[in-house]
Amino acid sequence: MVALAAGGVYLAVRHVPAILGETGCTAGRGHAAVALDPQQAQIAATIAGVAYHRGMPSRAVTVAYATAMQETHLHDPSFGDRDSVGVFQQRPSQGWGPASKLVNPVYASTRFFQALAQVHGYQRMPVYKAAQAVQHSADGYAYQQYQTLASRLTPAFTGAAPRGVWCWPAADAHGTAQLSPARRAVVRAFGPLAARKAAAPGGDAPSLSVQVPRPSVGWAVAAWLVTHAGPVPAASGALRRVPVARACGPFRVGERHRRRGGGYCAGKLSPRASGTRNTWTDPLGT
């Protein structure tokens, strides 16, 4: 079980229409919600983490999402046109870096944001123009078709919209918590956040405690952990099998609450102060 507190705790596993398949995620709410497969959600969360690490604004994340949707539909192929590889289809021959690194979404996103930051006035440009200024594609207008979708993903994965990302596992999903790989992977994406293994409240399963400077970052970290939970390949390349995400809230440490649809939510979390920073505790177990 994975339960993450980020300004509260939320239910990360819920009943969803069968048409969405056995595993998947959604970002956003209501009619604006976007259905994503596990790898798309993982990469979207990783892009948001790298943007935070590099101090990039939400507009940059929207540009990155529109670009990635056009190039690969937010997937991470090891092939492409000519020598293009990775989520942004960056070409080693054009100076983006070695192919072996460009298939890592953390590295690819870092290189994308480095290039975008050099585009003067990109925050005032239409999204497709900013994307084209980075990619130099044959058809720069192609990015325009994904601008609306990208703008829906951005608040969910950057944490501007709390509880914005929901994922559900296959019925038989289970596994053993891998706290050390999780901690290293979070830091690779988000930068030097204080993340450590810790005892869970009330003697529950072992936990991963992550300190964040503000609630939105906590929700972004929550989205990253939720999308990387479950027996699916992780976009970061670090996690291979971690438990399924399930939590509810917000409520106080030690409480158990019945969730709608039957059954109990096992999350036992609440944010707590740690000096001038917020600490979110993430208990992980089977």
N, C-alpha and C positions, 0 to 999 in steps of 0.2 A: 504494500500500500504506500502511496505517496500522498502527503497532504502538505500544501504550501500556504503559508500566510503571507499576504502582501496587502496591507491595509485592511486585513480581515482574512477570512478563509472562504473559498468558494468550491462549489461542487464541480469537479472536473470530469466526472463521468455521469452521463445522464441518458435518459431514453431519447432516441433519435429515430427518425424515419428509416425503415429498413432499406429504402432506396439509396441511402448514403453508403451502404456497404457495411462490412463487419468492423472495419477500423477507419478512423478518419478524425477530422477536426472541423470546427467552424470558427470563423473570426467575425466579430460584430454581432449585432442582434437584429431580430425581426426580419423585415423584408430586405434589409441591407446586409444580412449575414452572408458570408462567403464560405462555401464548402471547399475544403482542402484535403488532399490525401496526406498521409503522414510525412512524407519527405517534403512536400510543399510547406507544411506547417513548421517543420523543423528549420528549413532554410529561411523562412520568413522571420522566425524568432531569432535566428542567428544574425541576420542582417540588422535587425533592430538592436541587438546586443552590441554589434560592432559599431553601429552609429553612435550609441551611447558612449562607448569607449573612446571614440574619436571626437566627441563633442559636436556631432552633426545634428542639425535641426530636423524636425519632423518632415519638412519639405524634402530634405535629402532622402529620407526613407521612402517617401512616396515616389520619387524619381527612381530609386533603386528597384522598388517593386514593379513599377511599370516596365522598366528595362528587363528585369528578370522574367516577367511574364511573357514579354514579346520574344525574348531570346530562347527560353527553355521551358516556359510555363512553370517556373520556380522548381525546376529539377536540376540535377547535377551530373550531366552526362560527361563521359570521358572522351567524347568525340564531337565533331561538328563540321561546319564548312571550313575547308582547308585545314588549318591547324587549330581552329577554335575549340576550346574546351570549357567545361564548368558552367556554373549557373548564369554567368554573364557572357558566355561564349567569347572569352578573351583569348587573344592570340599570342603565344610566346614570341613569334616572329615580329610582332609589333611592340615588343618591349614590356608586355604585361607581367612577365615572369615565367618560370618554368612550368610546364604542363603538370608536373607532379604536385606542384603547390596550388595551381589554379583550380584543381578539382576539390580543394578544401574550401568550403564556403566562407570560413573565417578569413582566409588569405584573400580569396577573390573579392569579398566585400570590402576588405581593407583597401585593396588596390582600386576598386571602383570609387570609393569615397575620397581617396587621395586625388584621383583625377577630377572628380566633381568639384572638390574644394578649389581647384584651380580655374574653374569656369566663372568668370566675373559676372555677378548678378544673377546667378542661377536660381536664386530663391524668388526672383521676380519674373522669371521666364515661364512660359507654358511648360508643363512637365515634359512633353515630347521633345521640345527644343533643348531642354537641359540634358535629357537622355542622349539625344543625338550629338550634342557637344562632347560627350564623353565617348560614345561608341563609334561615331563616324560611320554609321551604317549606310547601306545603299539606299534604303528607304526610311528616312527619319520620321516620316509621318506614321509609320507602323506603331510607334510607341503610344500614339494618341488614343488608340482604342482601349488601352488598359489604364488610362488615367483615373477613371471613376472607380474601378475595382481597386487600384492601388491606394486611393484615398480612403477606401473603406478598411483596408488592412492596416493602415498606419496607426490609427489610435488604439486598435486592439493589441498590436504587438509592441508598441512603445509604452504601453501602460497608461496612456492618456484616458482611455476608457477602461475603468476597472472591470474585472471579470469578463474581459473581452474575448478570451480564447477558451474554447471548450474542446476536449478530446475524449474519445471513448475507445476502448480496446476490443479486441476479439474476445469472445466469450471465455476462451480457455487461456487468456493471457495471465501469466504469472512469472515470477522470477525472483532473483536474489538482489537485494539492494547493493549497488556499487557506489559507495559514498565518495571514495577517493577519486575515481574517474569523473564523477559528477562535479566535484569541487574543482578539479583541474579544468574541465570543459567550460564551466561557467566563467571562470577567470579568463580563459582564452578568449571567449566571446565578449565579455563585458569589461575586461580590464581588471585592475587591482581592487576588486571588492574583497572585503574580508569574509571569506567563506571557510568554515571549519566544521569538522565533525564534533558533535556534542551529544550529551545525554538528552533524551526527549523528556518533555514534561510528564510527570506522573509515572515514570518508570516504563514508558512505552518503548517502541522500537528505536534503534539508533537514529540520529538525526543529522541533518546538514543545516547549519546556522549561517545565514548570509546577511551581512550588514549592508544597508543601502542608505543613500543620502536623502531620499524622498520617496513617498508612496508610489509614484508612477514607475520608478525604477524597480521597486518591489514587484509590481504587477508585470513588468517586462521580464524580470527574472522568473516569475511564476509561469508566464507563458512559455518561456524557454524550457523549464523543467517539465511542465505538463506535456509539451509536444515531444520531448525526448524520453518520456516514460513509456514503457511497454517493450515487447520483444520485436522491435523494428530497428533497422540500421539507422544510426544517428548521423545527422548532417555534420556534426563536429568531428566525426570519426573516433570519438572517445568512448561513447557508451554503446554497448552491444545488447545488453538485456538488463533492464531495470524494471521495478514493479509498476503496476498500473496506478494511475493517478486517481485518487478519490478523496474528496474533502467536502465540507459544507461550512456555511457561516454567513456573517460573522457571529462568533460566540466565544465564551470565556474558556480558558484552559480547563480541561477536565470534564467538560460537559459532553453529553451524547444527545444527539437530536435526530428525530425521525424525519427522513426526507420524503418529499412528495413521491407517490408511486410505491411506497412500501420500503421496508428495510431501514437500516440506521446508517447515518453518516458517522464515520469514525474519526473525523478530524477533531483535534483537541488543541486548537491553536488560537493565539491572539497576538497582535503586535505588542511589543514592549520596548520601552525606551532603553537606549544604551548610550549614555552621555548625550551628545547632540545628534546622534544618529538613530535610525530605526533598525531594529533587529527582527528579522522574520525567520522563524524556525520551521524547518521542513523535516518531519519525521519520515523515515523510509524504513520499510520492512516488507515482509512477504504477506 
